[in-house]
Amino acid sequence: MSFFDGPSIGRRVARYRKLNGWTMEELAARTRPEVAKLSKGVIANIETGRKLELSVSQLLALSAALEVPPVALIMDIDDLTSDEIFHVGRANSRRFGIFGWLTGHWPAPDHEEASPSRIDTERKMDALHEYTAAFRRVIDDRRIVNSEWDNYERLLARTKDPDFEKSSDYREVLLEMAAARVAVTRIQENIDRQEAALQRLLDLGIKVREELRGTSADPAQ
């Protein structure tokens, strides 16, 4: 059984389109010419299975327009417990194994022994997954870091007041400062993880654009 064919992908395209409440025309309008501009007629042929094969650019255009990862169109991701066997290369694999392979978390199902190219690829995929996760954590931190950092500095300044211990909000300030310190510490830990993940990429010979190296959430940097 094949689940990479046009008709099976078409069924998934239709499903995600309907989940969003879009017509075929609306989905077509969301596809971008920079990837592949698809007409309503082409989308209709894909969804009904009349179009037996999709190009990579068409798959990516639909994935971007539907706001789902490409793997969600290539295979059903709702039930990874299925015992259904799929044939890829010389090997048989179950749904979970195929999903892991497509997302780079699992080795290719063709071979039992790891070749140098496979080992090299797996190391780099693992490092890329790690860096992507760390990068997203730091980006998410940017949304709160300035307020948290400013709050912590403001509270720290309060504690240096000679009369601070006599103030009516003494306990409240200490509690608020403790919470702010936890937030700042977590942010710094995420920065450290991202820097370590970046160094791993560089050690593996993976090129990283210069601007991606300066994602520190520390406003002092």
C-alpha positions in Angstrom: 0.0 0.0 0.0 1.2 3.5 -0.8 0.4 6.6 1.2 2.5 8.9 -0.8 0.3 9.1 -3.9 -1.7 12.0 -5.1 -5.2 10.7 -4.1 -4.2 10.1 -0.5 -2.6 13.5 -0.2 -5.6 15.0 -1.8 -7.9 13.6 0.9 -5.7 15.2 3.5 -5.7 18.5 1.7 -9.5 18.5 1.6 -9.7 17.6 5.3 -7.4 20.5 6.5 -9.1 22.9 4.1 -12.5 22.1 5.5 -11.2 22.3 9.1 -10.3 25.9 8.3 -13.7 26.5 6.7 -12.1 27.6 3.4 -13.4 27.0 -0.1 -11.1 25.7 -2.8 -10.9 29.2 -4.2 -9.9 30.6 -0.9 -7.2 27.9 -0.5 -5.9 28.7 -4.0 -5.6 32.4 -3.1 -3.5 31.5 -0.1 -0.8 29.6 -2.2 2.2 31.8 -3.0 3.9 32.1 -6.4 7.3 32.0 -4.7 6.7 28.3 -4.0 3.9 27.3 -6.4 0.7 29.2 -7.3 -2.2 26.7 -7.5 -5.5 27.4 -9.2 -8.9 26.3 -7.9 -9.0 23.7 -10.7 -5.7 22.2 -9.7 -6.7 22.0 -6.1 -10.0 20.3 -7.2 -8.1 17.7 -9.2 -5.8 17.1 -6.2 -8.6 16.7 -3.7 -10.7 14.4 -5.9 -7.7 12.2 -6.8 -7.7 13.0 -10.5 -4.2 14.4 -10.1 -2.1 11.3 -9.4 1.2 12.9 -8.6 2.2 16.2 -6.9 5.5 18.0 -7.3 7.5 18.9 -4.2 6.8 22.6 -4.8 3.0 21.9 -5.0 3.2 19.9 -1.8 5.1 22.6 0.0 2.7 25.3 -1.3 -0.3 23.5 0.0 1.4 22.8 3.3 2.3 26.5 3.8 -1.2 27.6 2.7 -2.9 25.2 5.1 -0.4 26.0 7.9 0.5 22.4 8.5 3.9 20.6 8.3 4.5 18.7 5.0 4.4 15.4 6.8 0.7 16.0 7.7 -0.1 15.9 4.0 2.2 13.0 3.2 0.7 10.7 5.8 -2.1 10.5 8.4 -0.8 11.7 11.7 -3.9 10.9 13.7 -3.1 7.3 14.5 0.5 6.2 14.9 -0.5 3.0 16.7 -1.6 1.4 13.4 0.0 -2.0 12.6 -0.4 -1.3 8.9 2.8 -2.2 7.0 4.3 0.1 4.4 6.9 -0.7 1.9 9.8 1.7 1.5 12.8 0.7 -0.4 13.8 -2.9 0.5 12.2 -2.8 4.0 8.8 -2.8 5.6 7.9 -0.3 8.2 4.9 0.6 10.4 3.3 4.0 10.5 5.3 5.3 13.5 8.6 4.3 11.8 7.6 6.1 8.6 6.6 9.2 10.6 10.0 9.2 12.5 11.9 8.8 9.2 10.0 11.7 7.5 10.6 14.0 10.4 14.3 13.1 10.8 13.9 11.5 14.2 14.3 7.9 12.9 16.8 6.2 10.5 15.8 5.4 6.9 14.0 2.0 6.9 16.0 0.6 4.0 19.1 -0.6 5.8 19.9 -2.4 9.0 23.6 -1.3 9.2 24.4 2.4 9.5 26.5 3.8 6.7 28.9 6.8 7.2 26.4 9.0 5.3 23.5 7.9 7.5 25.5 8.5 10.7 26.6 11.9 9.5 23.0 12.8 8.6 21.5 11.6 11.8 24.0 13.6 13.9 23.2 16.7 11.9 19.4 16.2 12.0 19.6 15.6 15.8 21.6 18.8 16.2 19.2 20.8 14.0 16.2 19.6 16.0 17.9 20.6 19.2 18.9 24.0 17.9 15.4 24.7 16.5 13.8 23.9 19.8 16.3 26.1 21.7 15.9 28.9 19.1 12.1 28.9 19.5 12.4 29.0 23.3 14.6 32.1 23.1 12.3 33.7 20.6 9.3 33.1 22.9 11.3 34.6 25.8 11.8 37.8 23.8 8.0 38.5 24.3 8.4 38.7 28.1 12.1 39.3 28.8 12.1 43.1 28.8 9.2 43.4 31.3 10.6 40.6 33.5 14.1 42.0 33.4 12.9 45.6 34.2 10.7 44.3 37.0 13.6 42.4 38.5 15.9 45.4 38.4 13.2 47.6 39.9 12.6 45.3 42.8 16.4 44.8 43.3 16.7 48.6 43.6 14.0 48.6 46.2 15.8 46.1 48.4 18.8 48.4 48.6 16.8 51.2 50.3 18.0 51.4 53.9 14.4 51.6 55.1 13.2 48.7 52.9 12.7 46.2 55.8 10.4 48.7 57.5 8.1 49.2 54.5 4.5 47.9 54.5 5.0 45.9 51.3 8.2 44.3 52.4 7.0 40.7 52.1 5.1 41.3 48.9 8.2 42.8 47.3 10.3 39.8 48.3 7.8 37.3 46.9 7.5 39.3 43.7 11.3 39.5 43.4 11.6 35.7 43.9 9.1 35.1 41.1 11.0 37.6 38.8 14.3 35.9 39.7 12.9 32.5 38.6 11.7 34.0 35.3 15.1 35.7 34.7 17.0 32.4 35.6 14.8 30.4 33.1 15.4 32.9 30.4 19.2 32.7 31.0 19.0 28.9 30.9 17.3 29.0 27.6 20.0 31.4 26.3 22.7 29.0 27.5 20.9 26.0 25.8 20.7 27.9 22.5 24.4 28.8 22.6 25.3 25.2 23.3 23.1 24.0 20.5 24.6 26.5 18.2 28.1 25.4 19.1 27.1 21.8 18.3 26.0 22.9 14.9 29.2 24.6 14.2 31.2 21.7 15.5 29.4 19.4 13.0 30.3 21.8 10.2 26.8 23.1 9.7 26.7 26.7 8.4 24.6 29.1 10.3 23.7 32.6 9.1 25.4 35.3 11.2 22.2 36.9 12.3 20.9 33.6 13.8 23.9 33.6 16.1 22.8 36.7 17.9 19.5 35.7 19.3 20.3 36.2 23.0 17.3 37.4 24.9 19.5 39.3 27.4 18.6 43.0 26.8 22.0 44.0 28.1 23.6 42.4 25.1 
